[in-house]
Amino acid sequence: MKNFNTVIVGVGGQGLITLLQIIAEAAMYSGLDVKTSELHGLSQRGGSVEVHIRFGQKIYSPLVAQSKADLIIALEEQESLKAAYFAGSQTIFLINRHFVPIPLQSTLSEQQILSALKKISPKISIIEAEGITSGTYLLSLASFKNLIPLRPELILRAMKKVLPDEYFTANKKAFESAKKDAKNN
């Protein structure tokens, strides 16, 4: 397997660090070398957050290089533009149709965002994934659609390990919903 590079972007409070941990666990269950990095802007609720995860046979650096991302998961639409630096023509974008208003800044339309990203990669999916489980839904969907080389059962196993028991049931429902949606689309 070649090294796989993922960048996840969003805002504080959306569970990016938790997603990072789930992917890392699933990759380790697959017997792969894993490196991760967390890059916080305003690491508070509503501030930009970016995490990198690389896995494969041998990984030397946790950071995804410019234009080398295989998958970008954006839990907030406007944040997907911040990840464009890491995208190339091979990059798949999974974007949650969710806007977090940024005080004193204008908001770009979805069409403006898509127009900018399509100049880099045509592989863009905007998904309706509202709520606290939107991240695990998008990750599960990526696994079921083979957009990330981690088997769904390993994603679920990692979720069970990483998530507190009181959140696992809701996230397992998101996993099952992603499974159903992947089969229907």
N, C-alpha and C positions, 0 to 999 in steps of 0.2 A: 504494500500500500504506500502511495506517496503521502507526504505530509499534508495534513488538512488544516487550513487556516480559517478561523471564524472570528468575526468581530460582532459584538452585541452592543447596541447603543440604545439609550433611553434617558430617562430622568430618574433622579433619586426617588426611591420608594416603589419602583416598579419590579424589583426583584432580580436585577441583572446579576448580582453577586451569587444569588441562589442558582440561577441558570448556569452560571460559570461552574459552580460546584457540581451540578448535576451532570453536565457534559464531561467534566474531568473524571468523575467517578465512572461514568459509562465507558469512557475511553480506557481507563485503567482496567475495568472488567474485561475489555477486549484485548488486554495485554499490550497496550500501546504506551509509548513514552508521551508524557503530557507536560506542557508548560503553560502557565496562565499569568495574566497581568491585569490589574485593575487600575484604570486611569480616571480619577475623579476630577470633575470641574468643581462645581459647588456641590460637594457630596452631602447635600441635604435634600429633603423632599423637594422635588421640582428642579433641582440643578442637574446639569448634564453629567452623565456617567457613560464611560466606555470601557468595555472589558475585551480582552483578547484571549483566545485559547487556540493553541496549536497542538496537534497530536499526530503521531505517526511512528515509524520505526525508531528514529533518533531525532530529537528536537534539541537545538542548541540555544535558541532565543525564544522568550515568551511573546515577543511583539511581532505582529503581522507587518510585513514590509509594504511599502507603497505599491499599490495595484496588485497585490498578491492574495487578497482574500478570496476564498472559495465560496463562502457564505457570509452574508451580513444579515443579522436579525435586528430590525429596528422596532422597538416597542412603542415608539412615538414617531409619527411621520416626518416632522421637521428634522429630527435627529438623524434620519437616514442620510441627509445631505452632509452632515459632519463626518459620516463614515465613507463618503465617496472617495476620499483620499486613498483608502485601502482597496478600492474596487478596480477591477480590470474587466476586459470583455468576457472573462470566464466567470465572473462573480454572479451569484444568485442572490437577489434581494428578497427577503420575506419581511414585509412591512405591515405593522399593525395600523389599521385606520383609526388613529387616535391622536388628537392634538392636545397639547398642554400649553395654554397661553403663557407667553413670556412677557412679563411686564415691560412696558416702554419699548417693545419691539413689534414690528409688523409681522403678521403671520402670512406665510406663503400658502397659496392654494395647492390642493393636491395635484392639479394639472401642472403647475409650475415646478413642483418637486419631481413629478414623473418626467417632465421634459428635460430637466437637468440630468437626472439619473440615466435616462435612455441614451444620452450622449456617451455614456461609459459602457453600459451593459443593457441588452434588451431583456434580460432574464429577471423581470420584476413582478412580484405578486403582492398585491395589497389585500390584506385579509381582515375581516371583521373579527376581532378577538378582544372584546371588552372584558374588564373585570380583573380581579386579583390573579386569575389563572391564565391570563393572556400569554405570558412568557412560556409556560409549560405547554400550552396549546400549540404555539408556533414551533417550539422545539420538537414536540411529538409529531406534528404534521411534517416537519422536515425529515424526521426519521422514517415515517411511513411512506413518504414520497421519494425516499432514497436521495435526498438532497444533502444529507450528512451521513457519512459512512459509520453509523452507529445503529445497531439493531434496536428496534422498539422495545423489546423485552429488557434490554440493558438500560435504556432510558428509564423505564418504569422501576427497575430494581434500584437505580441510582436515586430516583425520586423518593423511594421508600426509605433509603438511607439518609438522605440529606434533609428532607422536609420533616418538621415536627408532626407528630401523629395527628394533631388537630387540623392540619392543613393538607395532609395527604389525601383524604377522601375527595375533597373538592378538586385537587389537582389530578387525581386518577380519573375523575369524570371528564376533565379537559382532555386527558390522554385518550380516553375512549371516544370522545367526540371527534378528536383529530383522526382517529382510526377510521371512523365512519365517514368523515368528510373526505379523507384521502381516497377511499374506495369509490365514492360517488363523483369525484371530480377528476 
